[in-house]
Amino acid sequence: MPQDVREMVVRAGYAPADEGKRAVFFFVTEQWERYEGLDFDGRLLAAAYETANAALRRRILDKARLGGRLEVARAARRWERKRLAEVTDGEWEAVLDVLRQSGRFTDLWAMAFEVPPRWSAEVLGWLEEAGYLPERAEDQAELAELCRLRPAAGRRTVFPIPRPACSATLRGHEGSVYALAFSPDGALLATGSYDNTVRLWEVPGGREAAVLRGHERDVSALAFSPDGTLLATGSDDNTVRLWEVSGGREAGVLRGHKKWVSALAFSPDGTLLATGSADGTVRLWAVPKTGPLALMTHQDLTDLDNSVASASGERARNLQFLASLLRHRFRLDIEISEVSRPVLGEFDIEVEG
């Protein structure tokens, strides 16, 4: 939030009605007294942080680091085991950096046994550099031993990966499996096979969720869109097909490659799909996204009307609904291209010049 906007909002005394949102608002706008009066033990911020999106988490972390606030560190101590596996490297760095800046070496000592191993190595280096000693003699001896064993590379240490264990075997394909892809949320695994099909499996259980049929030859490449709503599949039939993940319906066929499709990748925002082929080319395809109605244009309405004509069933009804919403939105609009010069009203005066 720009400084002038923040000051204007603070002066106006604005505050969200929801208690959790109010705590976050006070925190990110640096209204420390109001924040501390509302969330003295940091529970509201911790709860809000758990459900916040990535952008809001970054804002909270940035404010914590700049202001040396310990609330984020307290929130980290409350993270559940499931949440710990999802904590990003940036989050660990921010939490530990706040503790270090604040001289909370006892908390850092405790965190050294909860964070990923490479961060443990980094934290132990900080403790050794600061000359920190735990109160208990046995802890002092343990710290000394750990510092002796600590990899000098600290956070840059690469630890060996434990040997994986097979948790499930997925059976159903009638030919060799050529391609694999996990959905962004990790809830589905897509598999492409020589049997011309794509199968979706629930993970970690391994239950078959759907079989996608349409390709005429073996499936050689797979890619989920960043939001997980679409699956792109490439094949030896020289085509790429798009599928709606939720219902397993085919959403489109991309034709143009002269040989088999060997690679697929979505752009980070999901608006472009790159396809690579044995024909020596890479093609970029625009992937239509259904965004806010306020950002949609008359061309979008035209494209929808064209799509309705070739659709059927539930897909056709959904497209008709969206087109009707847009027609209602555009009912009073005037296309600029339709007006060659300003239209003068009865009492307007046109100045010649």
Stockholm file with secondary structure:
# STOCKHOLM 1.0

chainA/1-353         MPQDVREMVVRAGYAPADEGKRAVFFFVTEQWERYEGLDFDGRLLAAAYETANAALRRRILDKARLGGRLEVARAARRWERKRLAEVTDGEWEAVLDVLRQSGRFTDLWAMAFEVPPRWSAEVLGWLEEAGYLPERAEDQAELAELCRLRPAAGRRTVFPIPRPACSATLRGHEGSVYALAFSPDGALLATGSYDNTVRLWEVPGGREAAVLRGHERDVSALAFSPDGTLLATGSDDNTVRLWEVSGGREAGVLRGHKKWVSALAFSPDGTLLATGSADGTVRLWAVPKTGPLALMTHQDLTDLDNSVASASGERARNLQFLASLLRHRFRLDIEISEVSRPVLGEFDIEVEG
#=GR chainA/1-353 SS CCHHHHHHHHHHTCCCSSHHHHHHHHHHTTCHHHHHHHCTTSHHHHHHHHHCCHHHHHHHHHHHHHHTCSHHHHHHHTCCHHHHTTCCHHHHHHHHHHHHHTTCHHHHHHHTTTSCHHHHHHHHHHHHHHTCCCSSHHHHHHHHHHHHHSCTTGGGCCCCCCCCCCCCCCCCCSSCEEEEEECTTSSEEEEEETTSEEEEEETTTCCEEEEEECCSSCEEEEEECTTSSEEEEEETTSCEEEEETTTTEEEEEECCCSSCEEEEEECTTSSEEEEEETTSCEEEEECCCCCCGGGCCHHHHHHHHHHHHHCCHHHHHHHHHHHHHHHHHTTTCCCGGGCSSCCCCTTCCCCCC
#=GC SS_cons         CCHHHHHHHHHHTCCCSSHHHHHHHHHHTTCHHHHHHHCTTSHHHHHHHHHCCHHHHHHHHHHHHHHTCSHHHHHHHTCCHHHHTTCCHHHHHHHHHHHHHTTCHHHHHHHTTTSCHHHHHHHHHHHHHHTCCCSSHHHHHHHHHHHHHSCTTGGGCCCCCCCCCCCCCCCCCSSCEEEEEECTTSSEEEEEETTSEEEEEETTTCCEEEEEECCSSCEEEEEECTTSSEEEEEETTSCEEEEETTTTEEEEEECCCSSCEEEEEECTTSSEEEEEETTSCEEEEECCCCCCGGGCCHHHHHHHHHHHHHCCHHHHHHHHHHHHHHHHHTTTCCCGGGCSSCCCCTTCCCCCC
//
